[in-house]
Amino acid sequence: MLIVQKYGGTSVGSIERIRSVAAKVAASKAKGNQVVVAVSAMSGVTNNLTAMAHELQKEPSPREMDVLLTTGEQTTIALLCMALLEIGCPAISFTGGQVRILTDNAHTKARIQEIDDTNIRRELEQEKVVVVAGFQGVDEKGNITTLGRGGSDTTAVALAAALKAEECQIYTDVDGVYTTDPRVVEKARRLDRITFEEMLEMASLGAKVLQIRSVEFAGKYDVPLRVLSSFEDGPGTLIGSEDESMMETPLISGIAFTRDEAKLSVVGVPDVPGMAYKVFGPISDANIEVDVIVQNIGADQTNDITFTVNKKDAEAAARILESVARDMGAKGVEVDENVAKLSLVGVGMRSHAGIASRMFEALYSESVNIQLITTSEIKISVVIEEKYLESAVRALHTAFELDQEKQ
């Protein structure tokens, strides 16, 4: 069985933790598996390197930043191989370039185009563990590139796809994917399995277990992912394709939420064609991502256009809208940064009615006012006042019986 394992920065954050990772890897190999390991830089290293770069150059060269930051992963692969060799487990390290992880030439945010598995397979056939530097590759000219945020997860999934691995195991500081944040709901439960679609929704809505990009990659190439803890043994959570055995899954798999939302409204917009473009065109030009959008037609035949953005973009978006509102003759702009987005996620929504009403009843029982609503096939999201967020999460967790073990 060929397995790809990935260990993040906290998992390899010290020499003792690297020894612990080596023991896990060796144990997996001892069970007869072929093992490829992708690793991140030790926790704190990337931040330190970035700080040094900014001391020397106000806006560091993207090419040289890639050369610099990849040294973090290069350190980890060498140390982990030394730890494996010390306990009698044959191992060899490869940088992204040595593997030949070919990317485009977009420095600091490159995308993988192709992986040559020749070198890795040669070493696996010699009974070695292959340790690969995550987060990095090379372009067609041999320049070192990095994959951007979550790049090590992406490396691991891409390797698993190229090697046709049976499973890609992501080791992190949590022991799986939970029904919601255990810090908010004490009875939050670890899920045994979840679909790619559900995990994508959970990740995009605030669950920080996996980066969206790696889940997209895994779904595209149908690579089973398993989230496991680096610090304790357990089965983790399997993320895979929806199959017949999952058709009778619970209505809701999880509750995701984010506090990083701001709500903006352009009030009294004239009800004529093209007004929505005049609002969202400049917002898009400023590279500000828009989330929930609602448009209401008032009694006076004007529209209110309301939408949410990340809280960090609220001030810039408001400045743009003030100018836009004046130009189009709207009544004004309203900004509310005291909101949060709360979402129910589950493939069970496809085949069951009444989920929305059940959700709204639970929120009503907590006197939570819903400001905006958006839905997809497997998700219902609402924007509410931030101060009610935690009580709303707990109410929904109970209403949908997420704290109960499934038979």
Secondary structure, DSSP 8 states (H G I E B T S, - for coil): -EEEEEE-TTTTSSHHHHHHHHHHHHHHHHTT-EEEEEE---TTHHHHHHHHHHHH-SS--HHHHHHHHHHHHHHHHHHHHHHHHHTT--EEEE-HHHHTEEE-S-TTS--EEEE--HHHHHHHHTT-EEEEETTEEE-TT--EEE--TTHHHHHHHHHHHHHT-SEEEEEESSSS-BSS-TTT-TT--B-SEEEHHHHHHHHHTT--SS-HHHHHHHHHHT--EEEEESSS----EEEE---GGGTT--S--EEEEEEEEEEEEEEEEESSTTHHHHHHHHHHHTT--EEEEEEEE-TTSEEEEEEEEEGGGHHHHHHHHHHHHHHHT--EEEEEEEEEEEEEE-GGGGG-S-HHHHHHHHHHHTT--EEEEEEETTEEEEEEEGGGHHHHHHHHHHHTTTTS---
